[in-house]
Amino acid sequence: MGRLCAVCVHPEVEKIDTAIVEGESSLRRISQHFKISPYSHYRHRKNHLPAKLVQAKKVQEVIEADSNIDRLLVLQKEVQKILEAAKEARTWHICLEAVREAARLIELSSKISGELRPEFSVILSPQFITIQTAIIEALSPFPEARSKVVEALKSVEGYGE
């Protein structure tokens, strides 16, 4: 069994990680300040810190996504107010613009939430076309098998559209 990382088990690991990430002090100063060897510091920075940074980045992305959703909700409310005011003032061109904007915001919120996913066709993907071509070419010495594979591919729904 390998040795435990001296930094990971250090009582001030969070402060050490912060000092490393902020980069304001040298490896030697951080090592001296927290009484760890420069080698332990280096190994921790190389082997353990990246995983923590990735995790922190994911947390930050969630926070930003929540913030963007909040902004989107504020915009939706504003568009609704504009639409109501335009209806009241009977300014139909502004009503139509507000409706278009509301539709765009609904589409955007649906994409963010995962309710609306862009269509993807495996049949049109470059990888599928490459694989299909390789299979057909590999079957050229076997014309009967080749024609059966071509028939089978043509019977797939959406193929050749």
N, C-alpha and C positions, 0 to 999 in steps of 0.2 A: 504494500500500500504506500502511495506517495505521501510526502510531507505536506502538512497544511500550510497554506500561504500565510506568512507572518503578518502581512497587511490585512488580509481578510479577517483574521482573528484578533486584530489589534483593537483595543477598546475605543480608539478614535478613528476607526476606518472611514467614517463619513467625512471627517475633517481632512483626512489624507486624500481621499478621492477628490474632494472639492479643490484642495491645493493643487493636485495634479491637473485637473480639468482646467482650472483658471490659468495655469501656466505662469503665474507671477513669480514663483520661486524655482530655483534650479533643483535638479534631482538630489544633489548633495545637501542643499539647505533643508529640503523636505525630510530627507533621511535623518539628518542631524536633529531637526526640531522634534520629530516623533520617535526618535531613538530606534530606527529600523535600518537595516543594512541597505546600501545602495542597490545591491543585487536583488534583495527582496522587493524593493521599490520598483526596480526595472521589470522584474518578472510579473509583479502584480499589474503594472501599467500595461504590459504587453499581453498578458493572458486573461486577466479578469476584468479590467476596466472596460474594454470594448463592449462586453455583454451588458454591463451596467449602463453604459452610454446608450446602447440600442434600446434598452428598456425605458430609459428616461426619455428618449426621443419619441417612443410610442405614446407615453403618457402625455407629452407635450402635444402630439398630434391629436389625441383625444380632446384635450383642453381646447385646442384651436378649433376643432370640428364643432364642439359645443358652442364656442363663441361665434362661429360662422352660422350655425343654425339659429342662434339668438338674433344675429344681424338679419338673417333671412326673414324671421318672424316679424321683426320691426318693419322691414321693407314691405312685407305683405300687408301689414296693418296700414301703412302709409298709402299704398296703392288703393286699398279699400276705401280710405277716406277721400282720396282724389276721385275715385269712381263715384262715390255717393254725392260729392259736391258737384261733379260734372253732370250727373243726372238731374240734380236739383236745378242747376243753371241751364239745363237743356243744351249743353255744349256736347253734341254727339260725337264729334271728332275726338275730343278729349276722352269721352267714355270709351270709345273703341281703343284708343292708345292704352288706357288703364286696363281694359280687359286683356289686351295683348300682353301687357307687362305682368298681369296677374297669372296668365297662362304660363308665361315663361318662368315665373317664380315657382309655380306649382310643379312644372317639369323639373326644375333644378332641385327642389326639395325632394321630389320622388327619386331622382338620381342619387342624391346624398343618402337617403334612407334605404336605398336598394330596392325600392318598389318598382323602379323602371330600369331595366337593364337593356343595353343596346343589343340588337340582334346580332348573332354571330353564326355564320354558316361554315361548318367544318369543310363542306364540299368545296367552297371557294378559297379556303386557306392555302397559302403557298406550300405548307408542309404536306397537306393532303395531295395536292397536285404532284408534288415531287415523289411522294410514295407511290401514288397511282401510276405515274410514268415509269418508275423503277420496276414495279410489278409487271406491267404490260411488256416492258422491254425484256425482263427476265424470262417471260413466258414465250418469247418469239420462237425459240426452238420447238415449242409445243403448241402448234396452231389451234388444235382442238381445245386445249385447256385455256389458251389465251382468249378465244372467242367466248367460252363459257364465262370467264371472269368479266369480260366486257359486257356481256348480256346481264350478268348479275349487277354490275355497277349501274347500268342503264335502268334497271328496275328499282333502284333506290329512289325514294321520294325526293324531289328537288334536284336530282342529278341532271346536269345538262341544261339547267334553266338559265 
